[in-house]
Amino acid sequence: MSFENIHNYYEQLVTYRLNEMVAAKFIDSEQDFLEDVSCVALNHLPARYVRYNVDMMFYMTPDERERMDREVRNAVSMAVDYVMQRRRNNTASA
């Protein structure tokens, strides 16, 4: 049995938000930094597993989409701050 099509819907939303922030030069585009931020953000969001993203979009109300977008923005902002602070602390103690 294969579960290749199953994924957490929030992964795509977090990636999209991070790409927006990199494009706007709000955050560094370093791969390790982005991966750390993604992990921290996703750990603060609920899991929403789907097979196809289009199914999720079809069944959500506009209010649900707005709430999810707000949750992602908050989680990513918090994660950026957290990862940046940890890196500063590690650099200062080295």
C-alpha positions as CSV (number, residue, x, y, z in Angstrom):
1,M,0.0,0.0,0.0
2,S,1.4,3.5,-0.9
3,F,0.5,6.8,0.7
4,E,2.6,9.0,-1.6
5,N,-0.4,11.3,-2.3
6,I,-1.2,12.1,1.4
7,H,0.4,15.2,2.8
8,N,-0.3,17.9,5.4
9,Y,-2.1,20.8,3.7
10,Y,-0.3,23.3,5.9
11,E,3.1,22.4,4.4
12,Q,2.1,24.0,1.1
13,L,0.7,27.1,2.9
14,V,3.9,27.5,5.0
15,T,6.1,27.1,2.0
16,Y,4.1,29.6,0.0
17,R,4.3,32.2,2.9
18,L,8.1,31.7,3.2
19,N,8.6,32.1,-0.5
20,E,6.6,35.4,-0.3
21,M,8.8,36.6,2.6
22,V,12.0,35.7,0.7
23,A,10.8,37.4,-2.5
24,A,10.0,40.5,-0.5
25,K,13.4,40.2,1.2
26,F,11.9,40.1,4.7
27,I,13.9,37.0,5.5
28,D,17.1,35.2,4.5
29,S,16.9,32.6,1.7
30,E,19.4,30.3,3.3
31,Q,18.1,26.7,2.9
32,D,18.9,25.6,6.5
33,F,17.2,28.7,8.0
34,L,14.0,28.1,5.9
35,E,13.9,24.5,6.8
36,D,14.2,25.3,10.5
37,V,11.5,27.9,10.2
38,S,9.2,25.5,8.4
39,C,9.6,22.9,11.0
40,V,8.9,25.3,13.9
41,A,5.9,26.8,12.1
42,L,4.4,23.4,11.2
43,N,4.8,22.2,14.8
44,H,2.6,25.1,15.9
45,L,-0.1,24.4,13.4
46,P,-2.7,21.6,13.4
47,A,-2.3,18.8,10.9
48,R,-4.7,18.7,8.0
49,Y,-4.0,15.7,5.9
50,V,-5.3,15.6,2.3
51,R,-4.8,13.6,-0.8
52,Y,-5.5,16.5,-3.2
53,N,-5.2,20.2,-2.4
54,V,-8.1,21.0,-4.7
55,D,-10.4,18.9,-2.4
56,M,-9.4,21.0,0.6
57,M,-10.0,24.3,-1.2
58,F,-13.4,23.1,-2.6
59,Y,-14.8,22.2,0.9
60,M,-13.5,25.2,2.8
61,T,-15.6,28.3,3.4
62,P,-14.0,31.8,2.8
63,D,-13.9,32.2,6.6
64,E,-12.0,29.0,7.0
65,R,-9.5,30.0,4.3
66,E,-9.0,33.3,6.0
67,R,-8.5,31.7,9.4
68,M,-5.9,29.2,8.0
69,D,-4.0,32.1,6.3
70,R,-3.9,34.0,9.5
71,E,-2.8,31.0,11.5
72,V,0.0,30.4,8.9
73,R,1.1,34.0,9.0
74,N,1.3,34.0,12.8
75,A,3.1,30.6,13.0
76,V,5.6,31.6,10.4
77,S,6.3,35.0,12.0
78,M,6.7,33.4,15.4
79,A,9.0,30.7,13.9
80,V,11.2,33.3,12.1
81,D,11.7,35.2,15.4
82,Y,12.4,31.9,17.3
83,V,14.9,30.6,14.8
84,M,16.7,34.0,14.5
85,Q,16.9,34.3,18.3
86,R,18.3,30.8,18.7
87,R,20.9,31.5,16.1
88,R,21.9,34.7,17.8
89,N,22.2,32.9,21.1
90,N,24.3,30.2,19.6
91,T,26.6,32.7,17.9
92,A,27.0,34.7,21.1
93,S,27.8,31.6,23.2
94,A,30.3,30.2,20.7
